[in-house]
Amino acid sequence: MQKIKTKRKNKILLVLGISIIVTYVVICTLLALDNSSIKTEEKKKINHFLEIQEEVQNDNFKKINKSTTKQDQETYMAVIEIPKISLKKGLYRLESKLNNVDKNIQILKESEYPNIDNSNFILAGHSGTGRNAYFNNIHKLKNNDIVYVFFNGKKYTYEVKCIYDIKKTGTAKIIRDKGVKTVTLITCKGDNQQKIIIANLLKEELLNDG
């Protein structure tokens, strides 16, 4: 009788074990497919953005940026690329609901666009875990690493010049050369600190040049 109970118990444990394994595999597969789908969609949107950018004229940017249609609000208005950490991500307009650090890399309202003289293009992103932790690896950046911004028909090439940490207080003191165009990357570092990365403009070139 005891042997029968033991066999039944072992069978139940075996079935439970198999069920757990199958469930785990199914979840992992679904997550992998979902991530693959997201990456594919992202690539399509970036490629579409770059195709349009080759035809963009500087004097029509303001009209494009002020568009309030849902389709335009969900269309990228810039792309950031950081080869060192294999990041290439589209950015939404300031007015877009998707321009939010919980949904994407966010263009902060204090930003000045790259086509403005001596501008500071300020971007914030999450670190840590999760699908939207786009700045999770920017701690790997060092001085002289390159950051590209594609915007308004041009490719802006920036070089990292300054990296520092500050206390997280709700505001970020940005130390930069105000005589050059810069891009500033901001992310959280632990519970009470933020990492600031400043990159200075090296050159800008037309996307359809040549």
N, C-alpha and C positions, 0 to 999 in steps of 0.2 A: 504493500500500500504506500509505503514511504517512497519507494522507487518511482511509482506512478506519479505521485505529487511532485517529486523532484523533476521528472521528465516534463510534466506540464509546465512547471515553473521555468524550466530552461527554454521550452518552446516559446512561452510568452515573452521571455527576455530576448530571445532571438528575433521574434517578430517585431518587438519594439525597437530593437537595435537596427534592424533592416529598415523599418519605417523612418527612423530618425535619419539614417544615412541617405535614403531616397529623398526625403524632404530637403535635406541640406544640399544635395546635388541639384535638385530642381530649383531651389532658391538661388544658388550660385549661378546656374545657367541663365535664369531669368534676369538676374542683375547684370551678368556679362552681356546679354543681348540688349538690355536697356542702355548700358553704357556705350555699347557699340553703335546703337541707333543714335544716341545723343552726339557722339563724336562725328558720325556721318553727317548729321544735320548741321552741326557746327561748321564742318568743312565746306558744305554746300553754301551756307550763308556767307562765310568769309570769301569764297570764290566769287559769289554773286556781287558782294561788296566791292572787291578788287576790280571786277569787270566794269562796274559802273564808275568807279573812281578814275579809270583811264579816260573817261569822257567828261569828268567834272570840270567846270570852270570856276575859278575863284569867286567871281562876282555873283554866282547863284547859290553859294553855300548858305547865306542867311535865309533864303527862301526855303531851302531844303530843311534846314534845322528847325524852322518854325512850324513845320507841318504838324498837324494835330490828328491826322487820320490814324486809325488803329494800325493799318499796314505799315505806315511810315514809322510809327512809334516802335514797332517791333523789328525794324530794319536797322542794321548796324550803321553808325555814322563815323566810326573809326575802328581800327584794329591795332592791338598791341602785340608785339612779338619779342620774346626774350629767348634767343637760341640756347643760352647756357642752361636753362631749366626746361627747355622744350615746351614753352608756353606760347600759344598763339590764340588770342581770344578777341572776339568782337565786342565793341562797346556801344551802348545805346545812348540816345540823346539825353541831355540833362532833364528834359521834360517827361521822358518816358517812365512809366511805372516800373519798367524792368531795369532802369538805372538805379539799382539798389544793391547794397553790399550783400544782402541775404539771397540775391538772385543772380548776381553777376559781379564783375569788377565794376566798381562805381566811379563815375566821374564826379568829383566833388564840386559843389556849386561855386567854390572859391577859385576854380580853375580858370585859366585863360587858354584858349585853343592854340595849337602850335603855329597857326598862321599869323598870330599877333606878335609884334616885336617884343623881345625879352619876356615872352610868356612863360608861365609855369603851369604845366598840364598835370593836375593832381589826381592820382588814382588810388583808390582804397580797395583792399580785398581781404577775404578771410584766410587765415592760416589754420592748421590743425587738420581735423578729419572732416569728412562730408563731401558731397558732390560739388559744393560751391566754394571749397577751399582753394581758390585759384592761385593764391599767393603763398601756398604752403611751403614752397621751395625757394622763395626769394632770399632766405637767409644764406643761401649758397652763393649769392652774388658777391663779387669782389670789385675793387676799383679796376677800371679799364674794361669791364664787361660791357657788352653792347645791348641797347634796347632800341627797337624799331617801333615807330608809330606811323601807321598809314592813315592819312587824313586829307580830305579836300583835294584829292588828285595828286598828292605828294607823299613821298616816303621820307620820314625824318629819322635820322640816325643819331642816337644819343650815346654817350659814354659815361658809365658810372664814375662819379668823382668823390662822393661823400656818403658814408654810411654811419648811422648812429642810432642809439636807443634813447627813448624818453619815457617819463612816467605817463601813464594813461590818465588824462584829466578831462577829456572831452574836446580839447583843442590840441593842435600839434604845431610846435614852433619849427618852422622850416628855415634852415640855414643854407642859403644858396647865393650864387653870384647873380645879382639882379641885372647885370649887363649882358647876359646871354639867355637864350631860350633853354628851358629845363623841363624835365619830366620828373615828378616826384611820386614814389611808390610808398604806400603806407599800409602796414599790417600789424596785427596784435602779436605780442611776444609774451606769452604767459598771461596771468590775470591782470597785472598792473603796469605792463610796459607796452610800448609800441616801437616798431622798427621803422626807421625812415631811410629811404634810399634816394639820393639825388643824382641825376644824370644830366650832363650838359650836352647841348647840340654840337655834333661834329659837322654834319652837312644835311642839306635837304635837296631832293631831286624830284622832278616830275615823273610820275609813274609811266606816262606814255612817251617819255623822252627817247627818241631814237626808234 
